[in-house]
Amino acid sequence: MTNRSNLMSALLDKVAYLASLNGAEKNNLKKVQFEWGKNYLFNCIVYSLRQMMSACTPVPTPRSLKGVIQLSLNLYFLIFNAIICLSKALKNKHALLILACLFHMFSLSAQTPRKDSGADGLLKIAPLKIGDQIPQELWDLVFNTMYDPSGSQELQLRELKSKKLIILDFWATWCGSCIGSIKKYMASDAYKDNDIAFIGVTYQDNAEVSKFNNRFVLNFPTIVADKILKKYFPHRILPHIVVLKDNKVLAIAQPEILHQQTMQTLKDGTYGKELVKADILDYDPKKEIAEQGNIAFQNATLARITVLGPIVGLHGITSYKKNEQNQRILITNKSLQLAMYELLDSYWHNRIFLDVKNENQFNYYGQEQELPLNQWLAKYAVGVESVAPLAMRKSEMKKNAMIALLNAKGYDFQMTVREVLCRVIHPTRRNKTKENKGSKLSFSDLVRQLNYQPIDKPRGPIYTIGSTIRSQDSVSIDEARLQEPGYLLKALAESGYELKQELRKQPIIQVTERRGL
């Protein structure tokens, strides 16, 4: 207020100068302090007003009886002087202008919130927690109420201090669970217990509550148009129950705390901790879950999958790591099909059937592509990061990551069984006459090697064995020569086997274009 007082003093000096009569000298105010003549009216008013503004500035507190008496006399003469000047000023237009300016100044000062106040000028309220003492100002606040048994439309919580329990039930007319909980409580013996005070609290006004009550006729005492209690007990979810006992916050709880069997333990000061309610007040709906500051979101995240596109300046990465709590898969800058290979067991690599328009965007096949590899990756490369708890199987974690990756790129994924053209190994009718030179290899190992899918080649055929061959049976095969053209047929024939193409039902992965929902 000091700056405003200085500005106002300058304004008063200017007005006094312009409006003074009979040549009163500029700022010669002390000369007219006790001159009450009509000619010096304006000087008298200005001087009195400046005295009052000076009185508004802080002064040291008197430390002796003499100082107190002196201050009291000064104030008395100041007020007496102002009254006399005011009585004369009411007859003069210029004087009225000065008074109007002064009134405006003090009005602005009164409307300006204090530095320790909120935006509405009220003192900031510190939320109360379980175990906190109830501040005296909360007991003394006056609240607007409806349906109070006494008929009163106002309530102070201190009127209920003699009760063993004070229950504040925050509710709203649109909250079905609130209404259901209140109905159950009102039907219980606890609602009739004289040792318990039950008060509803709502932010809604009298009209909304009356409209609701005309329909449901509950008539329970309710604090309406609340703006204060919700600051002492902030929440995001209704219903919200607060229990006060012995001048402290006993519980902030779920509505289940109002059950009949719980009320007696509450009167004794105890209750189950599973009933405690702790709303997340700092949730920001504009932020993603990973960006939320509250630790509860991190604890609640069972798994997280992030799908990536090309990352310029980073090489292709495939990694799997785990710590005491989580496991993590990271794949970057891979073709979509190679990413699928990384996320699937090798058994499935040549069982991926693409039913898509642009198959050349799935993998890079060298000379078959229009773009060099680096340019192709910069355009079509993908990646994925998956974080999951250790309790989740690694195979399940990888499968979830692959589904998310395909969905993000506009594809559907399905594991199914259907008839596909396979290369099947059968024994010939003649007996084995001789064996190949080479190591013995079981048919299960042979089929696994034959089904190996090179990452830079289109999907190869599916190999399997006929029903008369056991997977543990062996055949003489030189593994180093398996990729030689014609070697496999020759080696099988020499061992009494042959290779045929047949339609067989096989487990496959089918990838299709995503259709509109």
C-alpha positions, 0 to 999 in steps of 0.5 A, a space after each residue: 500500500 505504500 506506493 499507492 499512498 505516495 501516488 495518492 499523496 501526489 494527487 492530493 497535492 495537485 488537487 489542492 494546488 489547483 483548487 485552493 482558494 485565496 492564493 493558498 501556497 502550494 504544499 504550504 499545508 502545515 500553516 492551515 492545520 488549525 485554521 478552520 476558516 472557509 478560505 482554507 477548507 481544501 488545505 485542511 482536507 488535504 492535510 487531514 487526508 495525508 495524515 490518515 494515509 500516514 497513519 496507515 503505514 506501519 509504526 513501532 508498537 509503543 513499549 510504555 504507558 506514556 507511548 500508548 497514551 501519546 498514540 491514543 491522543 494523536 489518533 483522537 485529534 486526527 479523527 476529530 480533525 478529519 470529521 470537521 473537515 469532512 462536514 465542510 467538504 460535503 458542501 463543496 464539489 472539489 472536496 467531494 472529488 478528493 474524497 471520491 479518489 480516496 475512497 477508490 484507493 482504499 476500495 482497491 486496497 481492500 480487494 487486493 489479496 494478501 501475499 499469503 492468500 489464494 487467488 480468491 483472497 482466502 487464506 491458503 488451506 493445507 490439506 489434512 491427512 489421517 492423524 492430523 489435528 483439526 485446526 480451530 478455524 475449521 471448527 469455527 467455519 459456518 457452512 450452508 446446510 439443507 435438511 438439518 434435523 434442527 431446521 437450521 440452514 447453517 452449521 458449524 462443525 464445533 456444534 458436533 464436537 461432543 459426538 464420538 464420530 463425525 462422518 463427512 460423506 462427499 457426494 453428488 446427485 449424479 454419483 450412483 455409488 454415492 447414493 447407494 452407499 448413503 441409502 445403505 447407511 441410512 438403513 443401518 443402526 449407525 445412522 440412528 446412533 446419537 454418538 455419530 454425526 453424519 453429514 453429506 458434503 456436496 459442491 452442488 447448490 440448493 436447487 440441484 440438491 432439492 431437485 434430487 431430493 424431490 425424487 429420492 426423498 432421502 433428507 439427510 443433512 447436507 452441506 451444500 455449495 461447498 468450496 472449503 471442505 474439499 480443500 481440506 480433504 481433496 479428492 478426485 473420486 466420489 464417494 469420499 468418506 472422512 471420519 473425525 474423532 477426538 479432534 483428529 482425522 481418524 480415516 479418509 476411506 472408501 464407502 465400505 467403512 460405513 458398513 454396520 460392522 465397521 462402525 463400532 470399531 471406528 468408535 473405538 478408533 480402529 479400522 481395516 487399512 484396506 479401507 483407506 482411500 488415497 486419490 491420485 491428485 496430481 494426475 494430468 489427463 494431458 500426459 501419457 502414463 509414462 510421463 505421469 509424475 506419481 509413482 503409482 503409475 510406474 508401479 501399476 505398469 505391468 507391461 509397456 510396448 513402444 513401437 518405433 519407426 526409422 531412427 536416423 543415426 542409430 544402427 540396428 539393435 537387438 537386445 534382451 536385458 533384465 534386472 531384479 524387477 523387469 525384462 526388456 527387449 529392444 529392436 531398432 532399425 530392422 525390416 519388419 520381417 526381420 523384426 518378426 524373426 527376432 521376436 519369434 522362435 526359429 520354428 516359425 521363420 518359414 511359416 510366415 505367410 504374407 497376404 499383403 499388397 506391398 510385400 517389398 516393404 516387409 524385407 530387403 531382398 537386394 537387387 529386387 529392391 528399387 532403393 539401396 539398403 540405407 535408403 530403404 531402411 531410412 524409409 521402411 525400418 521399424 523397431 519396438 521396445 517392450 518392458 514387462 515384469 519377470 513373471 511374464 514368459 519371454 515368449 509371451 512378451 515377444 509375441 505381444 511386442 510383435 502384435 503391437 508392431 504389426 498393428 501399428 504398421 496396419 497389419 493383422 496377425 493370426 496363428 492358425 492351421 491350414 493346408 500348405 504345400 510342403 516337402 515331405 520325407 518318406 521311406 522308399 519301398 526298397 531297403 537301405 543298401 548302403 549308407 552315405 559317408 557322413 555323420 548320423 543326423 536325427 530326422 528332427 535335427 535334419 528337418 530343423 536345419 532344412 527349415 532354417 530361413 535366411 533373413 535376406 531370402 524370400 520364404 522357403 518351403 516347409 520340410 516335414 517327415 512322413 508318418 512312418 518315420 520317427 523323429 528320433 530315427 537317424 540318417 547319414 547326412 553331411 551337414 556341410 553339404 546340405 546347401 549344395 544343389 541336388 545333394 539332399 535328394 541324392 543323400 536321401 535316396 542312398 539311405 532309402 528315402 525320397 522327398 515328395 511335395 504334398 499338401 499338409 495341414 501345418 501351423 502357420 502365421 498369417 499376416 493380412 492387411 488390416 481392414 476398417 473397423 
